């Protein structure tokens, strides 16, 4: 199953690693372990942030994916299941069924 691991790296820890020349090699080593389908880097709340799309077949794999980011970067992590368009397409019948079963018109709307 595909998951998004979002890693927010505190500025002080990122600066420390950048100043020592260890940021890039550490991130490269972690990426080699994570084997993400895709990886993106951006700013979130003023902090360096990585977005890693990884396949996780069993929940027991989550610590092995997350601990390197915790330990190396003191990162704040969020792990969320996610879908590509094909996955969403497969879910279409279930989405429609739920909509028909649970949608209620707001009061006063006809």
Secondary structure, 3 states (H helix, E strand, C coil): CEEEEEEEECHHHHHHHHHHCCHHHHHHHHHHHHCCCEEEEEEECCEEEEEEEEECCCHHHHHHHHHHHHHHHCCEEEEEECCCHHHHHHCHHHHHHHHHHHCCCCCCCC
